[in-house]
Structure formats: structure tokens, C-alpha cells
Amino acid sequence: MKKTQSAFFEGIKKVLNEILNNEKIMVLATSFNDKPWATPVIYAWDGKNKFYFLSRNKTRHAENISKNPNASASIFLRELRPLRGIQMEGKIKILKGKENLRGLKIYMKKFPRVKERLPFLKEIIEKRKEFNFFEFEIERVYLLSEEHFGWGKREDITNLLKNES
């Protein structure tokens, strides 16, 4: 029984890592004054419980985050079968000044070609202050995995992700 349970959790971890490491876009949902907003962002995962994305400071989602750090996000595969995806909720911090280096470091691991754009990134972040990295710290994670839970059913895997950290 224990071996079967272990294999089951290993399968879930594999799906989780497959999605988070292979996908590039998450749909981020923010809100302010009871007005929700969703937008796709290109993310990099730190392998634990934080996601980083770069965004212009004047976007609606950035302005929402500056007033309300609570957010949710979804990452899903393009294929319909097997049905797989991740839904998350947590808080977002706007990285300032040298904190942006933390986001950049994680970003460069996932997107090595970013190095080619370093002079431009430095200018828009440090000099023009048009963009910042954002750090999305996850508080809850749900996995939708048809092969593990059945069609359309999701499970809270927050503890599994935290145990990986």
C-alpha cells in the first residue's frame, strides 16, 4: 500500500514539474475595488513556491498589485487530453531596485537568451523605471490532473509543493 501511495505522489510531482518547467505563460488574476482583471504573463518558477515575471509598471495588473497584493493564477497545457493544469493563489510583491536581480536570476535560468537583452533590461528597470520584476509567492496550489483524479477534478497539493521546498 505504501509503495502504491509513494508511486502516486511521484506521479503527481512529475505532472507538477512538467507543467511548471515546460510552460511559459500563466494567466494572472488581480483585482482592486471589486474589479477583477486577468492577463497572461511570461513566468519563471524558482523550483519552490515563488514565480517571477517582468511587467510594465503602468499596466492594469501592476497598478492593481500596488494596491492589493492578493492574486491568483492558472497554468495549463494546450492539449485537452489528458486534462492538466495548475491553479494558485498567493501574494505578489513588486521588486524594487536591487531586488529585481533576484527575479532576473530566476528568469535567466529559464530563458537563457535574456542575457542578450541585459543592457536594455537594465535601462528600463534602473534608469527609466518603466518595468519591474514581480514575485508571486504561492499560498495554495491546486492540480487538475485527469489521469490522477479523474476528469475535471482538482486537488489541493499545497503541502506537496511546500515539502519540495
C-alpha positions in Angstrom: 0.0 0.0 0.0 2.8 2.4 1.0 4.6 1.7 -2.3 1.5 2.4 -4.3 0.9 5.7 -2.4 4.5 6.7 -3.0 4.2 6.0 -6.7 1.0 8.0 -6.8 2.7 11.1 -5.2 5.7 10.7 -7.5 3.3 10.8 -10.5 1.7 14.0 -9.2 5.2 15.6 -8.6 6.1 14.6 -12.2 3.0 16.3 -13.6 3.5 19.3 -11.5 7.2 19.7 -12.5 6.3 19.0 -16.2 3.8 21.8 -16.3 5.8 24.4 -14.3 9.1 23.8 -16.1 7.8 23.4 -19.6 5.1 26.0 -19.9 6.0 29.7 -20.2 2.7 31.6 -19.7 0.4 31.9 -16.7 -2.8 33.7 -16.6 -2.6 36.1 -13.7 -5.7 37.4 -12.0 -5.7 40.6 -9.9 -8.3 42.9 -8.6 -8.9 46.3 -7.0 -12.2 47.9 -5.8 -14.1 44.7 -6.7 -13.0 44.9 -10.3 -11.2 41.7 -11.4 -8.5 41.6 -14.2 -6.8 38.7 -15.9 -3.7 38.9 -18.1 -1.2 36.5 -19.5 2.4 36.9 -18.2 5.6 35.0 -19.0 6.9 33.4 -15.8 9.9 31.7 -14.3 9.5 29.4 -11.4 12.1 29.2 -8.6 11.5 25.4 -8.1 9.9 26.1 -4.8 6.9 28.4 -4.1 7.7 31.6 -6.0 7.1 32.7 -9.5 8.7 35.8 -11.2 7.5 37.8 -14.1 8.5 41.1 -15.7 5.9 43.7 -16.4 5.5 47.4 -17.2 4.6 49.4 -14.1 1.7 51.2 -15.8 -0.3 48.0 -16.7 -3.6 47.4 -15.1 -2.4 44.3 -13.2 0.7 46.1 -11.9 -1.5 49.0 -10.6 -3.9 46.5 -9.0 -0.9 44.7 -7.3 0.4 48.0 -5.9 -3.0 48.4 -4.2 -3.9 44.8 -3.5 -1.2 42.1 -3.4 -3.7 39.2 -3.4 -3.7 37.3 -6.7 -4.5 34.0 -8.3 -3.0 32.4 -11.4 -3.6 29.4 -13.7 -1.1 27.5 -15.9 -2.5 24.9 -18.2 -1.4 22.7 -21.1 -2.6 23.4 -24.6 -3.6 19.8 -25.2 -7.1 18.8 -24.0 -6.2 15.2 -23.2 -5.2 14.3 -20.6 -6.6 17.4 -18.9 -3.9 19.0 -16.8 -3.4 22.4 -15.2 -2.5 24.3 -12.0 -4.4 26.9 -10.2 -2.7 29.0 -7.5 -3.4 31.8 -5.0 -1.0 34.0 -3.1 0.5 37.4 -2.7 2.6 39.4 -5.2 5.4 41.7 -4.3 6.7 44.4 -6.6 10.5 44.0 -6.6 12.3 47.4 -6.2 15.9 48.4 -7.0 18.4 45.6 -6.5 15.6 43.2 -5.6 15.0 43.0 -9.3 18.2 41.0 -9.6 16.5 38.1 -7.8 13.8 38.0 -10.4 16.3 38.4 -13.2 18.5 35.5 -11.9 15.5 33.1 -11.9 14.3 34.4 -15.3 17.7 33.8 -16.9 17.7 30.2 -15.7 14.5 29.5 -17.6 15.2 31.9 -20.5 19.0 32.0 -21.1 18.6 34.3 -24.2 17.5 37.1 -21.8 21.3 37.7 -21.3 21.3 39.1 -24.8 18.9 41.8 -23.7 20.6 42.7 -20.4 21.6 46.3 -21.4 18.1 47.0 -22.4 16.6 45.4 -19.2 19.0 47.4 -17.1 17.9 50.6 -18.7 14.1 50.0 -18.5 14.3 48.8 -14.9 17.0 51.0 -13.3 17.1 54.2 -15.4 13.7 54.6 -16.9 11.9 52.7 -14.1 9.3 51.6 -16.6 9.4 47.9 -15.6 9.9 45.8 -12.5 10.1 42.1 -11.7 7.2 40.8 -9.6 7.5 38.0 -7.1 4.4 35.8 -6.7 4.6 33.8 -3.5 2.2 30.9 -3.6 0.0 30.1 -0.6 -2.3 27.5 -2.1 -1.8 25.2 -5.2 -4.4 23.0 -6.9 -3.6 20.5 -9.5 -6.0 19.4 -12.2 -4.8 16.0 -13.5 -7.2 13.8 -15.3 -5.1 10.7 -15.0 -4.7 11.1 -11.2 -8.0 12.5 -10.0 -10.5 12.0 -12.9 -12.0 14.4 -15.4 -12.5 17.9 -14.2 -11.4 17.2 -10.6 -8.7 19.2 -8.9 -6.9 18.5 -5.6 -5.1 20.8 -3.2 -1.4 19.9 -3.4 0.0 22.8 -1.4 1.7 20.6 1.1 3.3 18.6 -1.6 4.8 21.7 -3.1 5.9 23.0 0.3 7.6 19.7 1.1 9.6 20.1 -2.2 10.9 23.4 -0.9 
